[in-house]
Amino acid sequence: MAKEPELKHPILDKPLPTILDEIESATVDARKAADEARLAGEKAAEEVMRRLRKLFLTMAKDITKELGEE
């Protein structure tokens, strides 16, 4: 019985420059996604801080009013 030839991994069928181009393209996409995620996180943090400031100002006004110092 003849032994069947081993199948190569499909990536090995591509020339090296093509593989490197695909890796470079994936790297660019990953960096872009990371930048977008960072910006989204910064915007979310700014929104949280804005809400916290508003909450603390409201609390300060309420405490001042309760103490009769207004």
C-alpha beads as a LAMMPS data file, in Angstrom:
LAMMPS data file: protein, C-alpha beads

70 atoms
69 bonds

1 atom types
1 bond types

-500.0 500.0 xlo xhi
-500.0 500.0 ylo yhi
-500.0 500.0 zlo zhi

Masses

1 110.0

Atoms # bond

1 1 1 0.000 0.000 0.000
2 1 1 1.444 3.340 -1.048
3 1 1 1.685 6.036 1.557
4 1 1 -0.329 9.158 0.704
5 1 1 1.738 12.329 0.434
6 1 1 1.337 14.710 3.355
7 1 1 -0.732 17.762 2.597
8 1 1 1.111 21.005 3.136
9 1 1 -0.408 23.778 5.127
10 1 1 -2.206 26.195 2.743
11 1 1 -0.068 29.116 3.869
12 1 1 3.005 27.332 2.550
13 1 1 1.527 27.480 -0.944
14 1 1 1.896 31.271 -0.964
15 1 1 5.129 33.022 -1.840
16 1 1 6.944 34.648 1.076
17 1 1 6.468 38.257 -0.160
18 1 1 2.702 37.676 -0.248
19 1 1 2.726 36.295 3.288
20 1 1 4.768 39.269 4.500
21 1 1 2.376 41.704 2.796
22 1 1 -0.562 40.032 4.529
23 1 1 1.205 40.238 7.884
24 1 1 1.977 43.915 7.317
25 1 1 -1.634 44.585 6.355
26 1 1 -2.888 42.778 9.454
27 1 1 -0.472 44.801 11.593
28 1 1 -1.752 48.067 10.167
29 1 1 -5.346 46.971 10.813
30 1 1 -4.492 45.952 14.387
31 1 1 -2.815 49.300 15.101
32 1 1 -5.792 51.177 13.681
33 1 1 -8.189 49.124 15.820
34 1 1 -6.038 49.757 18.910
35 1 1 -6.046 53.518 18.248
36 1 1 -9.820 53.516 17.806
37 1 1 -10.263 51.553 21.033
38 1 1 -7.974 53.971 22.893
39 1 1 -9.925 56.980 21.623
40 1 1 -13.226 55.351 22.559
41 1 1 -11.884 54.671 26.052
42 1 1 -10.715 58.255 26.436
43 1 1 -14.113 59.586 25.353
44 1 1 -15.877 57.260 27.777
45 1 1 -13.591 58.377 30.610
46 1 1 -14.268 62.035 29.795
47 1 1 -18.018 61.394 29.879
48 1 1 -17.755 59.628 33.244
49 1 1 -15.705 62.496 34.682
50 1 1 -18.227 65.037 33.381
51 1 1 -21.061 63.159 35.074
52 1 1 -19.107 62.807 38.313
53 1 1 -18.335 66.538 38.349
54 1 1 -22.021 67.313 37.836
55 1 1 -22.987 64.888 40.608
56 1 1 -20.462 66.338 43.076
57 1 1 -21.524 69.906 42.291
58 1 1 -25.138 68.952 42.901
59 1 1 -24.177 67.254 46.160
60 1 1 -22.191 70.302 47.263
61 1 1 -25.155 72.600 46.533
62 1 1 -27.538 70.289 48.404
63 1 1 -25.212 70.087 51.424
64 1 1 -24.742 73.860 51.439
65 1 1 -28.501 74.354 51.247
66 1 1 -29.109 71.887 54.097
67 1 1 -26.547 73.637 56.257
68 1 1 -28.351 76.915 55.609
69 1 1 -25.266 78.613 54.247
70 1 1 -26.734 79.572 50.913

Bonds

1 1 1 2
2 1 2 3
3 1 3 4
4 1 4 5
5 1 5 6
6 1 6 7
7 1 7 8
8 1 8 9
9 1 9 10
10 1 10 11
11 1 11 12
12 1 12 13
13 1 13 14
14 1 14 15
15 1 15 16
16 1 16 17
17 1 17 18
18 1 18 19
19 1 19 20
20 1 20 21
21 1 21 22
22 1 22 23
23 1 23 24
24 1 24 25
25 1 25 26
26 1 26 27
27 1 27 28
28 1 28 29
29 1 29 30
30 1 30 31
31 1 31 32
32 1 32 33
33 1 33 34
34 1 34 35
35 1 35 36
36 1 36 37
37 1 37 38
38 1 38 39
39 1 39 40
40 1 40 41
41 1 41 42
42 1 42 43
43 1 43 44
44 1 44 45
45 1 45 46
46 1 46 47
47 1 47 48
48 1 48 49
49 1 49 50
50 1 50 51
51 1 51 52
52 1 52 53
53 1 53 54
54 1 54 55
55 1 55 56
56 1 56 57
57 1 57 58
58 1 58 59
59 1 59 60
60 1 60 61
61 1 61 62
62 1 62 63
63 1 63 64
64 1 64 65
65 1 65 66
66 1 66 67
67 1 67 68
68 1 68 69
69 1 69 70
